[in-house]
Amino acid sequence: MEVNFKSFRVFFNLSKTEFKDLDIRENFSDQIIKYATGVAGYDLAMRIYKSEESVEITERDIEVIKSIYPYMKTLFVFSMEELLKRMLDENKE
């Protein structure tokens, strides 16, 4: 699956009526470098940071992303989970 971190939809409420598409590449990459462990985290952070378009996200990348959830703001985690759910549903069709 591919994710565009240059235009990432962040929800500001649980009803998903308030949102903004933000460039989260640098900040999210910094969070991955800071909190993820191992070369998989470093690799993901660099792919996101250097991206201009969508980034291919693997199952291992999803594990890395979820491993840093405890350090992220709740609404960001909610936004990421919504994206992953939507992409999973699209792949099933």
PyMOL CGO cylinders between C-alpha atoms (Angstrom):
from pymol import cmd
from pymol.cgo import CYLINDER

trace = [
    CYLINDER, 0.00, 0.00, 0.00, 1.15, 3.56, -0.61, 0.3, 1, 1, 1, 1, 1, 1,
    CYLINDER, 1.15, 3.56, -0.61, 0.85, 6.57, 1.69, 0.3, 1, 1, 1, 1, 1, 1,
    CYLINDER, 0.85, 6.57, 1.69, 1.43, 10.20, 0.78, 0.3, 1, 1, 1, 1, 1, 1,
    CYLINDER, 1.43, 10.20, 0.78, 2.97, 11.76, 3.88, 0.3, 1, 1, 1, 1, 1, 1,
    CYLINDER, 2.97, 11.76, 3.88, 3.27, 15.09, 2.06, 0.3, 1, 1, 1, 1, 1, 1,
    CYLINDER, 3.27, 15.09, 2.06, -0.53, 15.32, 2.11, 0.3, 1, 1, 1, 1, 1, 1,
    CYLINDER, -0.53, 15.32, 2.11, -1.59, 13.28, 5.13, 0.3, 1, 1, 1, 1, 1, 1,
    CYLINDER, -1.59, 13.28, 5.13, -5.14, 13.72, 6.41, 0.3, 1, 1, 1, 1, 1, 1,
    CYLINDER, -5.14, 13.72, 6.41, -5.11, 14.51, 10.12, 0.3, 1, 1, 1, 1, 1, 1,
    CYLINDER, -5.11, 14.51, 10.12, -8.47, 14.49, 11.91, 0.3, 1, 1, 1, 1, 1, 1,
    CYLINDER, -8.47, 14.49, 11.91, -9.09, 16.96, 14.69, 0.3, 1, 1, 1, 1, 1, 1,
    CYLINDER, -9.09, 16.96, 14.69, -12.17, 15.25, 16.14, 0.3, 1, 1, 1, 1, 1, 1,
    CYLINDER, -12.17, 15.25, 16.14, -13.49, 11.70, 16.45, 0.3, 1, 1, 1, 1, 1, 1,
    CYLINDER, -13.49, 11.70, 16.45, -16.45, 12.33, 14.17, 0.3, 1, 1, 1, 1, 1, 1,
    CYLINDER, -16.45, 12.33, 14.17, -13.95, 13.07, 11.37, 0.3, 1, 1, 1, 1, 1, 1,
    CYLINDER, -13.95, 13.07, 11.37, -15.70, 16.30, 10.39, 0.3, 1, 1, 1, 1, 1, 1,
    CYLINDER, -15.70, 16.30, 10.39, -12.69, 18.49, 11.15, 0.3, 1, 1, 1, 1, 1, 1,
    CYLINDER, -12.69, 18.49, 11.15, -9.48, 17.62, 9.34, 0.3, 1, 1, 1, 1, 1, 1,
    CYLINDER, -9.48, 17.62, 9.34, -6.61, 19.06, 7.39, 0.3, 1, 1, 1, 1, 1, 1,
    CYLINDER, -6.61, 19.06, 7.39, -4.20, 17.53, 4.89, 0.3, 1, 1, 1, 1, 1, 1,
    CYLINDER, -4.20, 17.53, 4.89, -0.72, 18.24, 6.28, 0.3, 1, 1, 1, 1, 1, 1,
    CYLINDER, -0.72, 18.24, 6.28, 2.87, 17.64, 5.25, 0.3, 1, 1, 1, 1, 1, 1,
    CYLINDER, 2.87, 17.64, 5.25, 4.04, 15.43, 8.10, 0.3, 1, 1, 1, 1, 1, 1,
    CYLINDER, 4.04, 15.43, 8.10, 7.19, 14.04, 6.45, 0.3, 1, 1, 1, 1, 1, 1,
    CYLINDER, 7.19, 14.04, 6.45, 9.84, 15.74, 8.57, 0.3, 1, 1, 1, 1, 1, 1,
    CYLINDER, 9.84, 15.74, 8.57, 8.03, 15.64, 11.90, 0.3, 1, 1, 1, 1, 1, 1,
    CYLINDER, 8.03, 15.64, 11.90, 6.88, 12.03, 11.53, 0.3, 1, 1, 1, 1, 1, 1,
    CYLINDER, 6.88, 12.03, 11.53, 10.33, 10.92, 10.36, 0.3, 1, 1, 1, 1, 1, 1,
    CYLINDER, 10.33, 10.92, 10.36, 11.84, 12.61, 13.42, 0.3, 1, 1, 1, 1, 1, 1,
    CYLINDER, 11.84, 12.61, 13.42, 9.40, 10.73, 15.67, 0.3, 1, 1, 1, 1, 1, 1,
    CYLINDER, 9.40, 10.73, 15.67, 10.27, 7.40, 14.04, 0.3, 1, 1, 1, 1, 1, 1,
    CYLINDER, 10.27, 7.40, 14.04, 14.01, 8.04, 14.43, 0.3, 1, 1, 1, 1, 1, 1,
    CYLINDER, 14.01, 8.04, 14.43, 13.50, 9.08, 18.04, 0.3, 1, 1, 1, 1, 1, 1,
    CYLINDER, 13.50, 9.08, 18.04, 11.25, 6.23, 19.21, 0.3, 1, 1, 1, 1, 1, 1,
    CYLINDER, 11.25, 6.23, 19.21, 11.56, 3.25, 16.83, 0.3, 1, 1, 1, 1, 1, 1,
    CYLINDER, 11.56, 3.25, 16.83, 14.34, 0.75, 17.23, 0.3, 1, 1, 1, 1, 1, 1,
    CYLINDER, 14.34, 0.75, 17.23, 16.47, -0.92, 14.61, 0.3, 1, 1, 1, 1, 1, 1,
    CYLINDER, 16.47, -0.92, 14.61, 17.35, -0.41, 11.01, 0.3, 1, 1, 1, 1, 1, 1,
    CYLINDER, 17.35, -0.41, 11.01, 13.72, -0.92, 9.87, 0.3, 1, 1, 1, 1, 1, 1,
    CYLINDER, 13.72, -0.92, 9.87, 12.74, 2.27, 11.68, 0.3, 1, 1, 1, 1, 1, 1,
    CYLINDER, 12.74, 2.27, 11.68, 15.66, 4.18, 10.22, 0.3, 1, 1, 1, 1, 1, 1,
    CYLINDER, 15.66, 4.18, 10.22, 14.85, 2.93, 6.71, 0.3, 1, 1, 1, 1, 1, 1,
    CYLINDER, 14.85, 2.93, 6.71, 11.19, 3.93, 7.01, 0.3, 1, 1, 1, 1, 1, 1,
    CYLINDER, 11.19, 3.93, 7.01, 12.04, 7.34, 8.45, 0.3, 1, 1, 1, 1, 1, 1,
    CYLINDER, 12.04, 7.34, 8.45, 14.44, 8.11, 5.59, 0.3, 1, 1, 1, 1, 1, 1,
    CYLINDER, 14.44, 8.11, 5.59, 11.99, 6.94, 2.89, 0.3, 1, 1, 1, 1, 1, 1,
    CYLINDER, 11.99, 6.94, 2.89, 9.29, 9.19, 4.36, 0.3, 1, 1, 1, 1, 1, 1,
    CYLINDER, 9.29, 9.19, 4.36, 11.62, 12.15, 4.89, 0.3, 1, 1, 1, 1, 1, 1,
    CYLINDER, 11.62, 12.15, 4.89, 13.01, 12.04, 1.34, 0.3, 1, 1, 1, 1, 1, 1,
    CYLINDER, 13.01, 12.04, 1.34, 9.69, 11.36, -0.37, 0.3, 1, 1, 1, 1, 1, 1,
    CYLINDER, 9.69, 11.36, -0.37, 8.04, 13.72, -2.80, 0.3, 1, 1, 1, 1, 1, 1,
    CYLINDER, 8.04, 13.72, -2.80, 5.25, 11.33, -3.70, 0.3, 1, 1, 1, 1, 1, 1,
    CYLINDER, 5.25, 11.33, -3.70, 3.62, 8.36, -2.02, 0.3, 1, 1, 1, 1, 1, 1,
    CYLINDER, 3.62, 8.36, -2.02, 5.74, 5.87, -0.08, 0.3, 1, 1, 1, 1, 1, 1,
    CYLINDER, 5.74, 5.87, -0.08, 5.24, 2.11, -0.36, 0.3, 1, 1, 1, 1, 1, 1,
    CYLINDER, 5.24, 2.11, -0.36, 4.38, 0.86, 3.13, 0.3, 1, 1, 1, 1, 1, 1,
    CYLINDER, 4.38, 0.86, 3.13, 5.03, -2.80, 3.97, 0.3, 1, 1, 1, 1, 1, 1,
    CYLINDER, 5.03, -2.80, 3.97, 3.67, -4.92, 6.79, 0.3, 1, 1, 1, 1, 1, 1,
    CYLINDER, 3.67, -4.92, 6.79, 7.00, -4.41, 8.61, 0.3, 1, 1, 1, 1, 1, 1,
    CYLINDER, 7.00, -4.41, 8.61, 6.63, -0.62, 8.21, 0.3, 1, 1, 1, 1, 1, 1,
    CYLINDER, 6.63, -0.62, 8.21, 3.16, -0.82, 9.77, 0.3, 1, 1, 1, 1, 1, 1,
    CYLINDER, 3.16, -0.82, 9.77, 4.68, -2.65, 12.74, 0.3, 1, 1, 1, 1, 1, 1,
    CYLINDER, 4.68, -2.65, 12.74, 7.27, 0.12, 13.12, 0.3, 1, 1, 1, 1, 1, 1,
    CYLINDER, 7.27, 0.12, 13.12, 4.59, 2.82, 12.91, 0.3, 1, 1, 1, 1, 1, 1,
    CYLINDER, 4.59, 2.82, 12.91, 2.40, 1.09, 15.48, 0.3, 1, 1, 1, 1, 1, 1,
    CYLINDER, 2.40, 1.09, 15.48, 5.38, 0.59, 17.79, 0.3, 1, 1, 1, 1, 1, 1,
    CYLINDER, 5.38, 0.59, 17.79, 5.65, 4.37, 18.27, 0.3, 1, 1, 1, 1, 1, 1,
    CYLINDER, 5.65, 4.37, 18.27, 1.94, 4.96, 18.90, 0.3, 1, 1, 1, 1, 1, 1,
    CYLINDER, 1.94, 4.96, 18.90, 2.51, 5.33, 22.68, 0.3, 1, 1, 1, 1, 1, 1,
    CYLINDER, 2.51, 5.33, 22.68, 4.60, 8.43, 21.93, 0.3, 1, 1, 1, 1, 1, 1,
    CYLINDER, 4.60, 8.43, 21.93, 2.17, 10.03, 19.48, 0.3, 1, 1, 1, 1, 1, 1,
    CYLINDER, 2.17, 10.03, 19.48, -0.84, 12.26, 20.05, 0.3, 1, 1, 1, 1, 1, 1,
    CYLINDER, -0.84, 12.26, 20.05, -4.11, 10.34, 20.18, 0.3, 1, 1, 1, 1, 1, 1,
    CYLINDER, -4.11, 10.34, 20.18, -5.71, 12.08, 17.20, 0.3, 1, 1, 1, 1, 1, 1,
    CYLINDER, -5.71, 12.08, 17.20, -2.65, 11.34, 15.06, 0.3, 1, 1, 1, 1, 1, 1,
    CYLINDER, -2.65, 11.34, 15.06, -2.92, 7.65, 15.97, 0.3, 1, 1, 1, 1, 1, 1,
    CYLINDER, -2.92, 7.65, 15.97, -6.64, 7.82, 15.14, 0.3, 1, 1, 1, 1, 1, 1,
    CYLINDER, -6.64, 7.82, 15.14, -5.83, 9.40, 11.77, 0.3, 1, 1, 1, 1, 1, 1,
    CYLINDER, -5.83, 9.40, 11.77, -3.20, 6.77, 10.97, 0.3, 1, 1, 1, 1, 1, 1,
    CYLINDER, -3.20, 6.77, 10.97, -5.52, 3.93, 11.95, 0.3, 1, 1, 1, 1, 1, 1,
    CYLINDER, -5.52, 3.93, 11.95, -8.28, 5.37, 9.75, 0.3, 1, 1, 1, 1, 1, 1,
    CYLINDER, -8.28, 5.37, 9.75, -5.88, 5.50, 6.81, 0.3, 1, 1, 1, 1, 1, 1,
    CYLINDER, -5.88, 5.50, 6.81, -4.64, 1.94, 7.36, 0.3, 1, 1, 1, 1, 1, 1,
    CYLINDER, -4.64, 1.94, 7.36, -8.20, 0.66, 7.71, 0.3, 1, 1, 1, 1, 1, 1,
    CYLINDER, -8.20, 0.66, 7.71, -9.31, 2.40, 4.53, 0.3, 1, 1, 1, 1, 1, 1,
    CYLINDER, -9.31, 2.40, 4.53, -6.32, 1.07, 2.59, 0.3, 1, 1, 1, 1, 1, 1,
    CYLINDER, -6.32, 1.07, 2.59, -6.87, -2.45, 3.88, 0.3, 1, 1, 1, 1, 1, 1,
    CYLINDER, -6.87, -2.45, 3.88, -10.52, -2.28, 2.83, 0.3, 1, 1, 1, 1, 1, 1,
    CYLINDER, -10.52, -2.28, 2.83, -9.50, -1.06, -0.65, 0.3, 1, 1, 1, 1, 1, 1,
    CYLINDER, -9.50, -1.06, -0.65, -7.05, -3.95, -1.01, 0.3, 1, 1, 1, 1, 1, 1,
    CYLINDER, -7.05, -3.95, -1.01, -9.79, -6.47, -0.19, 0.3, 1, 1, 1, 1, 1, 1,
    CYLINDER, -9.79, -6.47, -0.19, -11.97, -5.25, -3.07, 0.3, 1, 1, 1, 1, 1, 1,
]
cmd.load_cgo(trace, "trace")
